[in-house]
């Protein structure tokens, strides 16, 4: 089973990169499942119905998210009715949507996909992500041996700890949120693929997807400012994961960084 994991999709440039590049990747890489983090897909902050639907039409099978999922209130009812858009599972009971999905694809392929949010340096107060994943595994782990976990977190230490905590119990643990792709992809000793951060699908001539001049000015003045998504040098970042669906063990994880050219450019 081959899985395409995509880092945080940032604004319209990121959505266009997904739309234009993912279909050919599915074909050339023999991809069975595409998972993308969509929490910044609408204008660089949050996800709305239009941007979620665009990503699904572009080839994503499951969308994960993080702390920015709540920025667009129109997404609240969508979360309740669309199980393939996840919010972090460790938000309080009664929060719209859910943080895991039992995905089923072609030829009977199955995967349990879990989304949790870290607590270190993160703005929202959420439950323990470690115990949250453990609870989901206890209640739903029998659905499939293939289990994939998106840890939306700021601290590399917290993401790394989750990888070791789950080594041998899930197929892959990967980080999102920081928009900076890390070069530490590996398969851990007991068969869990790991990478600290997938990076982003968006403009890299920026500060994590936002116009660099705006962010620099904010650091210099400490004044409030409007964040606008940058437009130049757009790339699609993520990883290709290979898993033995009979055992749930990963055999390989490979980073991707593919430039996207605007049509006519």
N, C-alpha and C positions, 0 to 999 in steps of 0.2 A: 504494500500500500504506500503510495507516495502522496505527500501532503505539502502544499504550498502555504507557507506562513508569511503574512505580510505585516510589516510594521505600521505604526499609526498613519492613517491616510489623512493628509492635511489639505483641506480646502479643495477648490475646483482643480488646481493642478494635480493634486494627488489622485482625485477621482478619475481624471482623464488618463493619467498614466495607467491606472488599474484597468480602465475600460479598453485602452488600446493595446496593452502588453499582456494582460493575463490570458486572454483566449489563446494566443500563440504559445504561451508558456504551458498551458494545460496540454496542448497537443505535443509540443516538442519534448516536454519532461515527463509525459505520461501521468499527469496529475489526476488523482482521484478525489481530492478534497482541498478546497481553498478556504482558509480562515484569514480574515483581515480585521485589524483593530480600527473601528470607525468613529472613535469618540471626538475626533477633530475634523470630521469630514465636511461639516457645514460651516464654511467661512473660517475654518481654523479653530473653532471652539464649539463643541457639541455636535450632535447629529440630528438632522430632521428627516422627515419621511422621504422627501425627494432624494436626498443624498444616500440614504440607506437603500432605497430602491435602485438607484443608479449603480451602486456597488454590487447588488445582487445580479442585476442585468449584465454587469461587466464580468461576471464569473465567480464571485464570492458565494460560497455555500453557507457559511456561518460568519456573523460579525460579532466581535467582542468589543469591549469598551473600557471605561474607567471613570475617574472622578468627574469628567466633563460631560458625561451622558445626560446630566440633568439640566444642561444649559438651555435646551429648546423644549418648552413644555408640551409641544405637540407630539413629542415622541413618547410621552407617558402612556397613552392608550395603545400606541403601536407596540410598545414593549409587552403589554398584556396580551395582545392578540397575535404576535409574531414571535414564536419561540426561537427562531434562528438569529435574532438580535439579542445578545446577552448584556446584562449589566453585572457588575461584580456581585458574586454570591454572598459576600460577607457584609452586605448592607442589612439594616434592621428588617425584621419581619414586617410585612405590610408594604414594603417598598415596591413600586411597579416592576413587573417583569420578574425574571429569574436569572441565575448565574450559571446554569449548566444546561446542556441539551444532549439528548440521545439522538445523534445524527445517523441517518441511514441513506446510503448511496446506491449506486448501480451494483449489480452482481452480488447483492447481499452484504456489501461492505458496511461496517458499523464503527462508530467512534463515540466515546463520551468526551465532550468538550466542556471544560470548566474555566471560568473567568473569576479571578479574585483580585482585590486591591490591597496593596501594601499599606502599612501604617507609619513607617518611619519617614519623617519629613513630608507627609501627605496632609492636605488640608482638612479632609473629612474624617470624622471619628467612626471607624468601622470595627466589626468584630475581628477576632483573631483569624487571619487567613489560613494559617497552618491547620488549626483545628477544623476550620470550615471545609477545607479540601478533604480532610480525613473523614468528616461526616458524610460528605457527598460520595466518597469512595465506598464507605460502608453501606450506604443506602442504594447506590446505583452502579457500583463497580462491576456487578455481574452482567451488565448489558453488553459490554464489549471489552476485550483485552486491550484494545487501543484506547488510551486515555491521554488527552492533550490538555495542558494547563497554561493559560495566559496569566502571568503575574504582572499586573499593572502597578508598578512601584517605582519610587524615586531612588531608593538606596540599593546600590549593587550588592551590598552585604545581605540584605533581606532576600533579594532574588536568588543569590547564590545559595543561601541557607535553604530556601525552598527546594532548589534542585537536589541538594544532598538529602533533605528530609524525605523526598519522594523517589529517590533513586531506586529502581527496581520495582516500584509500585505503579508507575505511569510510564507512558511511552516518551513524552517530551514535556519539558518545562522551559518556557521562554518568557523573556521580559519585554514589556512595552512601557511607554510613557515618556522616556527621556529623549526620544527621537534621534539618538546618536547610536549608530550601529557599532556593536562591540566585536572584537576579533577573537572571542574565546569559545567558539562553538566546539562541542565535543560530545562524544557518547560516554557517559559516566560508567564506572565499573560494573554496575548491575543492569545496564541496558537502557538507561534513560538519556535521551538526547537533551542537551542544554545549551542555551546561549543567553547571556545577560540582557541584551537588548537587540531587537531586530532592526532598529533604525526607523525610518519613516518612508512613506511614499509621498514625496513632495519636493519643494525647491530647496536645494542645499546651499545656494548662495543666499543665506538667511541666517537668522538665529532660531534654531529649531522650527523652521518653517515660516517665521514672521519676518517682515521687512527689517533688515539689520539696522538701518538708521533709526527706526522707531525704538528698537530695543536698546541700542546704545544710548540714545537720548534719555531714555527712562533711567538707565543706570547712572547717568551723569547728573540728572536733575532730581530724581526721586519723585517726579510728578506723575499723576495719572495720565495715561495716553491710550489711544485706540490702537488695537493690534490689527494690522492688515497682513494678509497672507502674501508672501513674496511670490515671484513668478519665474525667476531665472534658474536654469540648471536643474531641471526636475529629474529625479531618479526614483525608481522603484526599488525599495530595499526589503529584504526578508530572508527567508531560508527555505530550502527544499529538504524535507524530512522523509526518510525511508524507514518503514516499520514493517516487521513481520506480523501480519494480522492474526496469525495463529498463536503467537506467544505474547504479543504486545511489546516486544523488545525492539528498540531502534537499532538499525545497523549503520546509519549514516545521517549526518546533518551538514548541509553545505550552504554557506552564505550566498546571497544574491545581491547584486547592485547593478541595475540596468538603467542606462540613460533613456529618457523619453524625449523625443523631438516633437515640438509642436508642428502639426501639419502645415506645410508651406514654408516652414522655417529653413 
